[in-house]
């Protein structure tokens, strides 16, 4: 509830002063103080600056929720020692008017330095109000730092991708060169075998061509797999590429062994053919 005094509306320009008037003014001040909830309880609004190597603080004003004012009130805070803490200080003021004494006419509410009463606080419980310009500057600084960090991270990612692409291209080229060299070597060995056995080597050639085709298919499959893995598995690319290269080397060794076995078998068959008697024409 908000009380508004119509001080200037009476025709006589007079207004009765009574206790209710001052109570209304006091309630309106309490409403204004409740605006401090925007910044929150136990907030230093101004002053209370640390000094003497953070052992003392200056005087100032603090927004605090108290038992008497649960919605909060703005209280003056005395200067003093930080380690001593602060407490809610209530001082009654006696007034004498027309030979009549009012023992508790007013109560001065403030925050004193020390550890007294039921409402006492450690200085660490309070935080300083951040003004709108300061908050805007903090936000802008954070945005700039975040953008710089993002740019740095993006550059690192781009460099990693470029490095992996370079390794992938090199491995792909090396794999193609190895395949071409293997094919040329196989063709050379087949030509040598043909010169020894003439037309009887056709079956062996067909077999080797089949093995060569399977090797090409397997290599192409692995290369296609590498293309897809680059997009989603950058961290595992080096290991995957090394494994695939080892597999290719193993396949090359297997082909060498098969060729050697076939050469031995062909030589034995040729020897058997030479030992058989030829028919008389």
C-alpha positions as CSV (number, residue, x, y, z in Angstrom):
1,X,0.0,0.0,0.0
2,X,1.2,3.5,-0.9
3,X,0.1,6.6,1.1
4,X,-0.1,9.9,-0.7
5,X,-0.5,13.1,1.2
6,X,-2.7,15.9,-0.4
7,X,-0.7,18.7,1.3
8,X,-1.7,21.6,-1.0
9,X,-5.3,20.8,-1.8
10,X,-7.0,22.2,1.3
11,X,-8.4,25.7,0.8
12,X,-6.6,27.1,3.7
13,X,-3.3,25.6,2.5
14,X,-2.9,23.9,5.9
15,X,-2.5,20.2,6.7
16,X,-2.8,18.4,10.1
17,X,0.4,16.8,11.4
18,X,-0.2,13.6,13.3
19,X,1.5,10.3,13.9
20,X,-0.2,8.6,10.9
21,X,1.3,11.2,8.6
22,X,4.8,10.3,9.6
23,X,4.1,6.6,9.7
24,X,2.9,6.9,6.1
25,X,6.0,8.7,5.1
26,X,8.1,6.0,6.8
27,X,6.2,3.2,5.0
28,X,6.8,5.0,1.6
29,X,10.5,5.1,2.4
30,X,10.4,1.4,3.1
31,X,8.8,0.8,-0.3
32,X,11.6,2.8,-2.0
33,X,14.2,0.8,-0.1
34,X,12.6,-2.4,-1.4
35,X,13.9,-1.5,-4.8
36,X,17.3,-2.7,-3.5
37,X,16.0,-6.3,-4.2
38,X,17.0,-5.6,-7.8
39,X,20.6,-6.0,-6.7
40,X,20.0,-8.6,-4.1
41,X,20.5,-9.0,-0.3
42,X,23.8,-8.0,1.3
43,X,24.9,-5.7,-1.5
44,X,27.3,-2.8,-1.1
45,X,25.6,0.1,-3.0
46,X,28.4,2.7,-2.5
47,X,31.4,3.3,-0.4
48,X,32.8,0.6,1.9
49,X,36.1,0.7,0.0
50,X,38.9,-1.5,1.3
51,X,42.0,0.4,2.5
52,X,45.2,-0.2,4.5
53,X,46.1,-3.4,2.6
54,X,42.5,-4.7,2.8
55,X,42.4,-4.6,6.6
56,X,40.0,-1.6,6.9
57,X,37.0,-0.4,5.0
58,X,35.5,3.1,4.6
59,X,31.9,4.0,5.4
60,X,29.2,3.5,2.9
61,X,25.7,2.2,2.2
62,X,24.5,-1.4,2.1
63,X,21.2,-3.0,1.1
64,X,20.3,-5.7,3.7
65,X,17.2,-7.8,4.5
66,X,16.6,-7.6,8.3
67,X,14.1,-9.1,10.7
68,X,12.3,-5.8,11.0
69,X,12.4,-5.2,7.2
70,X,12.3,-8.6,5.5
71,X,11.9,-6.9,2.1
72,X,15.2,-5.1,2.7
73,X,16.4,-1.7,3.7
74,X,19.3,0.7,2.9
75,X,21.6,1.1,5.9
76,X,24.5,3.4,6.6
77,X,27.7,1.3,7.4
78,X,30.4,2.7,9.7
79,X,34.0,2.5,8.7
80,X,36.2,0.1,10.6
81,X,38.1,-3.2,10.6
82,X,37.2,-5.8,8.0
83,X,38.0,-8.7,10.3
84,X,35.7,-7.4,13.1
85,X,32.6,-8.0,11.0
86,X,29.5,-5.8,11.2
87,X,26.2,-6.0,13.1
88,X,22.8,-4.3,13.0
89,X,23.0,-1.3,15.3
90,X,19.9,0.2,16.8
91,X,20.2,3.4,18.8
92,X,17.1,5.0,20.5
93,X,16.9,8.8,20.6
94,X,15.1,10.6,23.4
95,X,13.3,13.8,22.7
96,X,11.8,16.4,25.1
97,X,9.1,18.7,23.9
98,X,7.1,21.1,26.1
99,X,8.5,19.6,29.3
100,X,7.4,16.2,28.1
101,X,10.0,13.4,27.5
102,X,9.7,10.8,24.7
103,X,12.2,8.1,25.8
104,X,12.1,6.3,22.4
105,X,11.1,9.0,20.0
106,X,13.3,7.8,17.2
107,X,15.5,4.7,16.4
108,X,18.6,5.2,14.4
109,X,19.3,2.0,12.4
110,X,22.8,1.5,11.0
111,X,25.5,-1.1,10.6
112,X,28.2,-0.9,13.2
113,X,31.6,-2.5,13.3
114,X,31.8,-5.5,15.7
115,X,30.2,-8.8,16.6
116,X,27.2,-8.0,18.6
117,X,23.5,-8.8,18.8
118,X,21.5,-11.4,17.0
119,X,21.9,-9.9,13.5
120,X,25.6,-9.9,12.8
121,X,27.6,-10.7,9.7
122,X,31.0,-11.5,8.3
123,X,32.4,-9.0,5.8
124,X,32.8,-11.9,3.3
125,X,29.1,-12.3,3.1
126,X,28.7,-9.0,1.2
127,X,29.3,-8.3,-2.4
128,X,29.8,-5.0,-4.3
129,X,27.2,-3.7,-6.7
130,X,28.3,-3.8,-10.3
131,X,27.1,-0.7,-12.2
132,X,25.5,-1.0,-15.6
133,X,28.5,0.5,-17.5
134,X,30.8,-1.9,-15.6
135,X,28.6,-4.8,-16.4
136,X,28.4,-3.9,-20.1
137,X,32.2,-3.6,-20.1
138,X,32.6,-7.1,-18.5
139,X,30.2,-8.5,-21.1
140,X,32.0,-6.9,-24.0
141,X,35.4,-8.2,-22.6
142,X,34.0,-11.7,-22.2
143,X,32.6,-11.6,-25.8
144,X,36.0,-10.4,-27.1
145,X,37.8,-13.2,-25.2
146,X,35.3,-15.8,-26.4
147,X,35.7,-14.6,-30.0
148,X,39.5,-14.7,-29.7
149,X,39.4,-18.2,-28.2
150,X,37.0,-19.3,-30.9
151,X,39.3,-18.0,-33.6
152,X,42.3,-19.7,-32.0
153,X,40.5,-23.0,-31.7
154,X,39.2,-22.7,-35.3
155,X,42.8,-22.1,-36.6
156,X,44.0,-25.1,-34.6
157,X,41.2,-27.3,-36.1
158,X,41.9,-26.0,-39.6
159,X,45.6,-26.7,-39.2
160,X,44.9,-30.2,-37.9
161,X,42.5,-30.9,-40.9
162,X,45.1,-29.5,-43.3
163,X,47.8,-31.7,-41.8
164,X,45.6,-34.8,-41.9
165,X,44.5,-34.1,-45.5
166,X,48.2,-33.8,-46.4
167,X,49.0,-37.1,-44.7
168,X,46.0,-38.7,-46.4
169,X,47.0,-37.4,-49.8
170,X,50.6,-38.6,-49.3
171,X,49.4,-42.1,-48.2
172,X,46.9,-42.3,-51.1
173,X,49.7,-41.4,-53.6
174,X,52.1,-43.8,-51.9
175,X,49.5,-46.6,-52.0
176,X,48.8,-46.0,-55.7
177,X,52.6,-46.1,-56.4
178,X,52.9,-49.3,-54.4
179,X,50.0,-50.9,-56.3
180,X,51.5,-49.8,-59.7
181,X,54.9,-51.2,-58.7
182,X,53.3,-54.4,-57.5
183,X,51.4,-54.8,-60.7
184,X,54.5,-54.2,-62.8
185,X,56.4,-56.7,-60.8
186,X,53.7,-59.3,-61.2
187,X,53.5,-58.6,-64.9
188,X,57.3,-59.0,-65.2
189,X,57.2,-62.3,-63.3
190,X,54.3,-63.6,-65.5
191,X,56.2,-62.6,-68.6
192,X,59.2,-64.6,-67.4
193,X,57.1,-67.6,-66.6
194,X,55.5,-67.4,-70.1
195,X,58.9,-67.5,-71.7
196,X,59.6,-70.7,-69.8
197,X,56.3,-72.5,-70.3
198,X,54.9,-70.9,-73.4
199,X,51.1,-71.0,-73.7
200,X,50.7,-73.4,-70.8
201,X,50.9,-70.5,-68.4
202,X,47.5,-69.1,-69.2
203,X,45.8,-70.6,-66.2
204,X,48.4,-69.2,-63.9
205,X,48.0,-65.8,-65.5
206,X,44.3,-65.9,-65.0
207,X,44.8,-66.8,-61.3
208,X,47.3,-64.0,-60.8
209,X,45.0,-61.5,-62.5
210,X,42.2,-62.5,-60.2
211,X,44.5,-62.0,-57.2
212,X,45.6,-58.7,-58.5
213,X,41.9,-57.6,-59.0
214,X,41.0,-58.7,-55.5
215,X,44.0,-56.7,-54.2
216,X,42.8,-53.6,-56.1
217,X,39.3,-54.0,-54.8
218,X,40.5,-54.3,-51.3
219,X,42.8,-51.3,-51.6
220,X,40.0,-49.2,-53.2
221,X,37.6,-50.2,-50.4
222,X,40.1,-49.1,-47.8
223,X,40.7,-45.8,-49.5
224,X,37.0,-45.1,-49.7
225,X,36.7,-45.9,-46.0
226,X,39.5,-43.4,-45.3
227,X,37.5,-40.7,-47.2
228,X,34.5,-41.1,-44.9
229,X,36.6,-41.4,-41.8
230,X,38.3,-38.0,-42.4
231,X,35.0,-36.2,-41.7
232,X,34.2,-37.8,-38.4
233,X,37.3,-39.4,-37.0
234,X,40.1,-36.8,-37.3
235,X,41.7,-37.8,-34.0
236,X,42.0,-41.4,-35.1
237,X,43.1,-40.8,-38.7
238,X,46.9,-41.3,-38.2
239,X,46.3,-44.7,-36.5
240,X,43.8,-45.8,-39.1
241,X,46.0,-44.8,-42.0
242,X,49.0,-46.6,-40.5
243,X,46.9,-49.8,-40.0
244,X,45.7,-49.7,-43.6
245,X,49.2,-49.2,-44.9
246,X,50.4,-52.2,-42.8
247,X,47.6,-54.2,-44.3
248,X,48.7,-53.3,-47.8
249,X,52.2,-54.4,-47.1
250,X,50.9,-57.7,-45.7
251,X,48.9,-58.3,-48.8
252,X,52.0,-57.6,-51.0
253,X,53.9,-60.1,-48.9
254,X,51.1,-62.7,-49.4
255,X,51.1,-62.2,-53.2
256,X,54.9,-62.7,-53.2
257,X,54.5,-65.9,-51.4
258,X,51.8,-67.1,-53.8
259,X,53.9,-66.3,-56.8
260,X,56.9,-68.2,-55.4
261,X,54.7,-71.2,-54.7
262,X,53.2,-71.1,-58.3
263,X,56.7,-70.8,-59.8
264,X,57.9,-73.9,-57.9
265,X,54.8,-75.8,-58.9
266,X,55.2,-74.9,-62.6
267,X,58.9,-75.8,-62.7
268,X,58.0,-79.3,-61.3
269,X,55.3,-79.7,-63.9
270,X,57.7,-78.8,-66.7
271,X,60.2,-81.3,-65.4
272,X,57.6,-84.0,-65.5
273,X,56.6,-83.1,-69.0
274,X,60.2,-83.4,-70.2
275,X,60.5,-86.9,-68.7
276,X,57.4,-88.3,-70.4
277,X,58.1,-90.1,-73.7
278,X,56.9,-88.2,-76.8
279,X,54.6,-90.1,-79.3
280,X,56.3,-91.3,-82.5
281,X,55.0,-89.4,-85.5
